[in-house]
Amino acid sequence: MTLEKFKAEVQTLEKFFTKYCENHHENLYEKNYKLEYKQEEIKSSFCLCDDCHKLISYSFERLQECPHEIKPMCRRCPNPCYEKSKWKKLAKLMRYSGMQFGLIKIKKLFNI
């Protein structure tokens, strides 16, 4: 996967986790992340609860180790690398956040 694609995936995870955690959890705290990909360092920092920080760290690990040159969506991957329990949590989080972002776009469309 290209560096640009990797950065886009990191930003997507960050947006979706932030949206979900802010709406569902308390005791949020900021944590800094340094990800390395193809000799480049990507820095990121955001506020999540402890469980979400653990899950996003796991997601970053999986992303960094993705063996595909052209990365498919994880749900369509022929060789999924997520543990089943963590995959279910991530799918729930992504589904919720995706719906929220979709509703925001609709509200903006109608100026609500």
Secondary structure per residue as TSV (DSSP state, phi and psi in degrees):
chain	resnum	aa	ss	phi	psi
A	1	M	-	360.0	146.2
A	2	T	-	-74.7	162.2
A	3	L	H	-62.4	-39.3
A	4	E	H	-63.6	-41.8
A	5	K	H	-64.0	-41.0
A	6	F	H	-61.5	-46.3
A	7	K	H	-62.0	-40.1
A	8	A	H	-64.1	-40.1
A	9	E	H	-64.1	-41.4
A	10	V	H	-62.8	-44.8
A	11	Q	H	-63.7	-37.9
A	12	T	H	-64.4	-47.0
A	13	L	H	-59.4	-43.7
A	14	E	H	-60.1	-47.8
A	15	K	H	-62.4	-46.2
A	16	F	H	-68.1	-42.9
A	17	F	H	-64.5	-43.2
A	18	T	H	-61.8	-46.3
A	19	K	H	-59.8	-47.9
A	20	Y	H	-64.9	-49.2
A	21	C	H	-67.0	-40.8
A	22	E	H	-60.8	-32.8
A	23	N	H	-89.8	-13.2
A	24	H	H	-122.0	-19.5
A	25	H	-	-127.4	163.2
A	26	E	-	-118.3	-179.3
A	27	N	-	58.0	51.5
A	28	L	-	-82.7	144.5
A	29	Y	E	-143.7	154.4
A	30	E	E	-84.8	141.0
A	31	K	E	-139.7	140.4
A	32	N	E	-95.6	140.6
A	33	Y	E	-123.8	138.7
A	34	K	E	-122.9	112.8
A	35	L	E	-108.3	139.6
A	36	E	E	-115.0	130.2
A	37	Y	E	-147.7	123.0
A	38	K	T	49.9	53.1
A	39	Q	T	60.5	17.3
A	40	E	E	-112.7	146.4
A	41	E	E	-110.7	126.8
A	42	I	E	-112.6	123.8
A	43	K	E	-104.9	142.5
A	44	S	E	-149.3	150.2
A	45	S	E	-149.4	131.3
A	46	F	E	-160.7	165.1
A	47	C	E	-98.7	122.4
A	48	L	E	-143.5	169.6
A	49	C	-	-79.5	173.5
A	50	D	H	-62.0	-44.8
A	51	D	H	-63.3	-41.2
A	52	C	H	-69.9	-35.3
A	53	H	H	-62.3	-40.4
A	54	K	H	-64.7	-43.4
A	55	L	H	-69.5	-38.8
A	56	I	H	-71.1	-33.8
A	57	S	H	-61.9	-43.5
A	58	Y	H	-62.1	-42.3
A	59	S	H	-63.9	-39.8
A	60	F	H	-62.9	-40.5
A	61	E	H	-60.6	-46.6
A	62	R	H	-61.7	-41.9
A	63	L	H	-64.0	-42.8
A	64	Q	H	-65.2	-28.6
A	65	E	T	-99.7	8.4
A	66	C	-	-59.9	123.9
A	67	P	-	-82.9	-7.0
A	68	H	-	-83.7	132.6
A	69	E	S	-71.6	-42.8
A	70	I	S	-106.6	102.8
A	71	K	-	-72.1	122.5
A	72	P	-	-81.6	167.7
A	73	M	-	-63.2	141.5
A	74	C	G	-57.2	-36.7
A	75	R	G	-68.5	-18.3
A	76	R	G	-105.8	5.8
A	77	C	-	-69.1	133.7
A	78	P	S	-70.7	-22.9
A	79	N	S	-129.2	76.7
A	80	P	-	-61.9	138.2
A	81	C	-	-104.8	-5.7
A	82	Y	S	-80.3	143.4
A	83	E	-	-67.3	147.2
A	84	K	H	-55.4	-46.2
A	85	S	H	-64.9	-40.6
A	86	K	H	-72.4	-33.3
A	87	W	H	-62.5	-41.7
A	88	K	H	-63.9	-41.7
A	89	K	H	-63.2	-44.8
A	90	L	H	-64.8	-40.8
A	91	A	H	-62.5	-41.9
A	92	K	H	-62.2	-46.0
A	93	L	H	-62.1	-46.5
A	94	M	H	-66.5	-39.3
A	95	R	H	-62.6	-47.7
A	96	Y	H	-61.6	-51.2
A	97	S	H	-64.4	-39.4
A	98	G	H	-60.1	-41.7
A	99	M	H	-64.4	-42.9
A	100	Q	H	-62.5	-43.7
A	101	F	H	-66.7	-35.1
A	102	G	H	-65.0	-41.1
A	103	L	H	-66.4	-36.5
A	104	I	H	-62.9	-41.9
A	105	K	H	-63.4	-40.5
A	106	I	H	-65.2	-43.0
A	107	K	H	-60.1	-42.1
A	108	K	H	-65.8	-37.0
A	109	L	H	-60.8	-40.5
A	110	F	T	-98.2	6.0
A	111	N	T	53.3	45.6
A	112	I	-	-87.0	360.0
